[in-house]
Amino acid sequence: MASNDYHFITQWRFESTPQEITEIIADARDLPRWWPSVYMEAKIIEQGDPATGVGSVIDLYTKGWLPYTLRWRFRVTESRAPYGLTLEAKGDFNGRGIWTFVQDGTWVTSPTTGRSRRKSRCCGVCRF
C-alpha cells in the first residue's frame, strides 16, 4: 500500500433504527449540522433518484484533526436502504466508502469501511 493510500474501518453505535439513520443522512446538506468538526460545507450538485438517492452528487469541504482541509465530492452508487449505502469519492482524495446499518436490539451498529488515495504524498492538498 502506497503512503498516500488509506483504509478506514470504523464502528459506530446509535440508539436508533436503520430507517431513522437513513432518513437523517438522506439530506447531505445537514452533514455540517450533525458533524461540524468534520463537515464545513455540503452542497448538492446533482439530485439523484428521489426514492434511493442513487446518482446524487455532493460537493464537500471537510477538515479533521490534521492541519489541512479537503475539497471532494461523493456520488451515491448504491442504496441498500434502510440498511446502508455505497459511495465513490473524487477530489483531494479518491476512493469508495460502504456504510452498513445493522439493528442490534434498540441500537444500530454501523461498521463502515472506506479505501481512498490522497492525490499527493506531500501537503500539496493542504490549505492552512
C-alpha positions in Angstrom: 0.0 0.0 0.0 1.4 3.4 -1.0 2.0 6.1 1.6 -1.0 8.1 0.3 -3.4 5.1 0.4 -5.8 4.9 3.3 -8.1 2.1 4.5 -10.7 3.2 7.1 -12.6 0.9 9.3 -15.0 2.4 11.8 -17.7 1.0 14.1 -20.5 3.4 15.1 -23.4 2.7 17.5 -26.6 4.6 17.6 -29.7 4.2 19.8 -32.0 4.3 16.8 -33.3 2.2 13.8 -31.8 1.8 10.4 -34.7 3.7 9.0 -34.2 6.7 11.2 -30.5 6.8 10.4 -31.2 6.5 6.6 -33.6 9.4 6.9 -31.1 11.6 8.7 -28.2 11.1 6.3 -30.5 11.2 3.2 -30.2 15.0 3.2 -26.4 15.6 2.8 -26.9 19.3 3.3 -27.3 18.5 7.0 -23.8 17.0 7.3 -22.3 20.2 8.7 -25.1 20.4 11.3 -24.7 16.9 12.7 -20.9 16.7 12.4 -19.5 20.3 12.3 -16.0 19.2 13.4 -15.6 17.5 10.0 -18.1 18.9 7.5 -17.7 22.6 6.9 -19.8 22.8 3.7 -22.0 20.4 1.9 -23.8 21.2 -1.4 -26.0 19.1 -3.6 -24.5 19.2 -7.1 -26.8 16.6 -8.7 -30.0 15.3 -7.3 -30.2 11.5 -7.7 -33.1 9.2 -7.7 -35.7 10.6 -5.2 -36.5 7.2 -3.8 -33.0 5.9 -3.3 -30.5 8.8 -3.6 -28.5 6.8 -6.2 -26.8 9.2 -8.5 -26.7 12.1 -6.0 -23.5 14.1 -6.1 -22.5 16.1 -3.1 -19.7 18.6 -3.0 -17.9 18.8 0.3 -15.4 21.0 2.2 -14.1 19.0 5.1 -11.5 19.0 7.9 -10.4 16.8 10.6 -7.7 16.6 13.3 -4.9 17.2 10.8 -3.9 20.8 9.9 -5.5 20.8 6.4 -8.8 20.8 4.7 -10.1 18.7 1.8 -12.4 19.5 -1.1 -14.1 16.5 -2.6 -17.3 15.1 -4.0 -19.1 11.9 -3.4 -21.6 10.1 -5.7 -24.1 7.6 -4.2 -23.6 4.5 -6.3 -25.7 2.0 -4.4 -28.6 2.1 -1.9 -29.5 -0.8 0.4 -32.0 1.4 2.3 -32.5 1.3 5.1 -29.5 -1.0 5.7 -26.8 1.1 4.1 -25.2 2.7 1.1 -22.1 2.9 -1.1 -20.4 6.0 -2.4 -17.5 6.9 -4.6 -15.3 9.9 -3.7 -13.3 12.2 -6.0 -11.3 15.3 -5.4 -8.5 15.8 -2.9 -8.8 12.1 -2.3 -10.4 9.4 -4.4 -12.0 6.1 -3.2 -15.0 4.2 -2.1 -17.0 4.0 1.1 -19.5 1.4 2.3 -21.9 2.2 5.2 -23.9 -0.6 6.7 -26.7 -0.3 9.3 -27.5 -3.4 11.5 -30.2 -3.4 14.1 -28.9 -4.8 17.5 -31.8 -4.6 20.0 -32.6 -0.9 20.4 -29.2 0.0 18.9 -27.9 0.1 15.4 -24.3 -0.8 14.7 -22.7 0.7 11.7 -19.5 -1.0 10.5 -18.2 1.4 7.9 -15.3 0.8 5.6 -13.5 3.0 3.1 -10.5 3.0 0.9 -9.1 6.2 -0.5 -6.0 7.6 -2.1 -4.9 11.2 -1.4 -3.9 13.0 -4.6 -0.5 13.9 -3.2 2.0 12.2 -0.9 3.1 15.6 0.4 1.0 18.5 1.6 0.0 19.6 -1.9 -3.6 19.5 -0.8 -3.0 21.4 2.4 -4.8 24.6 2.9 -3.6 26.4 6.1 
